């Protein structure tokens, strides 16, 4: 199984706002969670949640997660499993403060799924 990353411009902009030490902690957490996606998903499941259920058309399920980056920050990311090509894709959309994370999670999801015509 292979892991593919897709890092959005919004995520990169958010990272620029972090201190050097915060960036290192976030990078380590992304590596931990990424490896977990390929090896049983224990760390991923322990560090992620789905705070809002999107009612997608066609009975589809959202692949959007809120992942703990550190005690003050959360990562909004999508995890998509492609068994045909034996690949897991991790798309990093945003890194946000813990306080407003659920609101931004919902905004990101609505934006993505409306553009795809799924909401």
Protein Blocks (a to p, Z undefined) as FASTA:
>chain_A
ZZdddddfklmmmmmmpcfklmmmmmmmmmmmmmmmmnoolmmmmmgccfbccddehhia
cfbdcddfblmbccdddddddfknopacdddfbdcdfklmmmmmmmmmmmmmmmnopZZ
